[in-house]
Structure formats: structure tokens, C-alpha cells
């Protein structure tokens, strides 16, 4: 029997914030979404006053958000300069992948004992959606869907703490992949997801774990950790907010 909650947390995390909303969770989800699908790039300056005006929330709320994101390794505060989206160096990038390999191996093991037919359908739809996005050339959205597959798998595993850790690590991985050239490895990521599902269906747990580890190894190996890519974008564009009208 399918569990009612499967995938629900992931779908809720895609809620969008509209100007004037003040719910802290919605604000957090909006920033996480922008990081995961690589609209909010490493090194982007996050001015507390400007951001609070942008979203029509108090500076205190925005400050609390920055603190939370900093605790999760997604934002850094620099004295006398302010808050910035984190820019992981090569050492941190390798540590992120090392953590993912350990944690997601455990998630695969748990999911192998819990996954239902309905769960497999959800995972297969994620793969199909990612493939369609890649074929359409919508790579940024495909990257987000690829990360979402891992979140869905963590949800199926049934351990909320592990799922939270994966959510944070997927977001930090997005920072890494947006910083370092990884074009050579992008076209085959989703193939591993399909293989993983096949082994989970057959309850070949050890093989499924090996696939997950190799998948993350290959992703890490596709990065050129010696070259950082810089990019800037307007914050209103990043968050999909209306353009500011010039004052008359």
C-alpha cells in the first residue's frame, strides 16, 4: 500500500512566494528553490534591507532567514560586507559529495525495504520529466528535477532527519555545479536513476547502493574544480517578481 505522505513534502517545497507574504517557511522555500534550480548563484550579495523591501517583510524576518541559510551552508556572512550566497571551494565541494555518498547509500538501503508500486511510479515520472526537459533544452529545470529525484527517494526512505540532510546537500550541490564546469557529465545523469529504480524493484539492495555511489562519483568527476564560473543576475528576475516601476 502506498503511503499517503510520499512526495508531499517535495511538492510543497515548490510553493511560490508572492510579494507581501510573510510566512517564514514560504520565504525559506522560495530561496531554496532559487538555489536548487540555479537562479540564485554563488557569490550573489543578499542585502538585508533591499531583500526585505523586495519581499515586503521585516528586516528581522529576512535576518532570521539569512541565519538559517548560513547554518545550512548556503549563505555566508562577511564582516563589514554583508551576506552572500555561498561559493564552495574545491575542498568543500568534495566534502559535500562525500557526505552525500554516505547518507544516500543509507537512504537507498531504507528505500529498498519500503518502496511501493506507487512510489516507483512517482520516481519513474520524475525520470520521464527530467528526460523531457533535457530534450527540450531546458537544462536548468532538468537539473532541478534531477535533484528532486533524490529528494523523492529520501522521502520514500521514511527518515525525516535524513531527508532534511539530503535537501540541504542537494541545494549545496547546486551551488557547486553552478560554480564549476560540468557540461560533459550532464547528459547521462538520468540514466543512473533508471538503473537505480530497476535494482530497487528487484530488491537488489547492494547493487542499488553501488549505483548511487557511482552516480555521485561520476557527477563529482565531471566537475572541473579548478575553474569557477561567475555570473550575475537581477534579484527581481531571479525570484520572478515584477520589475520595479520607475518613480515619477
N, C-alpha and C positions, 0 to 999 in steps of 0.2 A: 504493500500500500504506500502511495506517495505521501510524504509529509507535507502538511499544509504550508509550512513556512519556507519550503525550499525556493530559493531565488527571490523571495520577497524583499529581503534586506538589500539585495543588489539593485532591484528595480527602484526601491525607494531612494537609493543613493543617487539616482539620476534626476531627482526633483530639481526644478529650476527656481531660483530666487527672483522675485520681481522687486523693482525699486519700492522702498517703503516697508518691506518685510523686515521684521526684527528677530525672527526666531533664530537662535544661535545655531541650532542643528542645520537649518536650511542654509545659513551662511557658510557653515563649515563644508557642507556637501557641495556647494557651488564652487568653492575654492579647490576642493579635492578633484571635482570633475574637470576643472580648467587645467589642473596639473596633469592628470592622467591622460587627457587627450591632447596634451602638449600645446595648449593655447597660452597658458601661463608658464613662461620659460624661465630656466635658471638665470639668476642674476637680476631679474626684474625687481625694481625698487618698489616697495609697498609703503607708501606714505600714509601714516595712520589717519591724519586729518583728511587728506584727499580721498582715501578709501571710504572713510565714514560718511563723507558727503556723497560719494558716488552711490552708495547703497542706502543712504538715508538711515543710518544707525548711529548710535553714540560712539564717541571715541573709546569709551570704556569697553563696549562690546567688541569693537574692532581690535583693541589691545588684547582682550582675552583670546580672541581668535588667533592672533599672531603668536601668543604664548603657547597655545595648544599646538599649532603647526610647528613651532620651534621644538617643542618636546618630541614631536614625531619625526624630526629631522628634515622637515620640508621648508622651513624658514630659518634664516639666521639673523641675529641682531648684531649690528656692528656699532660700537660706541661712537657717538657723535656723527653717525651717518644714517642710522635707522635700520629698518627691517628689509630684507631681500629674500627672494625665493632662493633656496639653497642651490649651490653649484658643487655637487660632489666631485672630489678629486679622484684620481685613479685608485688610491688605496681604499677610499670609502666605497667606490663602485664595486670593487672586488669583495669587500665585506658584505655589501648588500646581496650580491649573488650567493655568497657563501651561506648567509642566513636563510635565503630562500630555498636553497638546496636542502638544508637540514629540515626546515619547517614543512616544506611542501612534500617531502618524502613521507613525513608523518601524516600529512593530510591525505595523500593518496592511499596510505595503508588504512586509515579510518574510512575513507570513502568506499573502498573496496568491499567493506563489510556492510555498508549502509545503503548504497546506491540502488534505487528502484528503477523500474522501467520508465516511469515518468521523469525521473532525474536524468536518465540517459537522453531522453527526448529533448530536455532543456539544454543539455550540453551539446547535442548534435545541432540544435538550432543555432546556438552561438557560433559553432564552426561554420555553418552554412552562411550565416550573416556576415562573418568575417571574410569568407571567401568572396561573397558578392561585393563587399566593399572594396576589396583588393582589385577585383576585376573591373570595377568602375573607376579605379584610380583614386579612391577616397582613402588614402593611406592613413591619415591622422585618425579617422574614425575606425579604420581597421585595427590600428594599434590599440585603441581603447577597447574594442571588442575582444582582442586577444587577451588583454589584461582581465577583462570581465570573465573570461572562461576560468581563469584561476580563482577568481572570487566566488564563482558559482560552485566550483569544486570544493572550496573551503567551506561553503555553506552546507553542502551535502555531508561533509565530514562530521558536522554536528558539534563542533567545539567553538564556541563564540570567541574565546580568547585567541585561539589560533587564527580564526577568520579575521579578527581585528588586526593581528600582526601582518597577515598577508595583504590586507587592504593598504596598510601603511607602506609595506615593502613594494607593492605594485606601483604605488604613487612615486616612491623614491626611484624605482627602476625607470619610470617615465622621464624623470629628471636626467638620469644617466644617459638614456638612449637619445634624448634631445640634445645633449651636450656633445656626444661623441658619434662619429660617423659609423653608421651601422647598416647602410643601404644593402650591402652584399648579403646580409642574413635575413632580410625582411621577407623575402618571397616564400620561404619554406617553413616559417614558424608553425602555421596552422596544420601542416601535415603531421607534426608530432601530436597535436591534440587528438586527431582522429585515431592514431595508433594507440594512444593512451586509453581512449574510450574502449577500443577493441579488447585490450588486455583487462580492463576493469570488468567488462561484460563477462569475460571468460574466467573471472576471478583469479587471473594470473597476477597476483599482487606484486611479487618481486619484480616481474618484468615491467609492470606498470611504473613502479618506483624507479627502475633503471631508465625508462623512457623520460620520466620527469627530470631526473638528474641530467641526462644527456641533453634534453631540450634546453635547460638553463645553461649548461656548459656551452652549447653551441651559440646561444644568444650572447653570452659573455665574450666568447671568442670572436664574434662578428664585430665587436666594438674596437675602434682604434682609440685606446685610452691615452694616446699621446697628443691627440688633436681635439681641441674644444671648438664647438661651433657657436658663434654668437648671433643673437637675433633680438630685435626689439619690436614691440607692438603696442598699440594704443590700448589702454585698460578698458575703455568702453567697448572696443571691438572684441577684446578677449572674453568679456563676460556677456556679450550680446545685448548690451544696453543701448538705448537710443543715443544718437550723437547729441552732444551739448549744443544748444542753440545759442548763437552769439547774442550778447546783451545789446539792447537798443539804447 
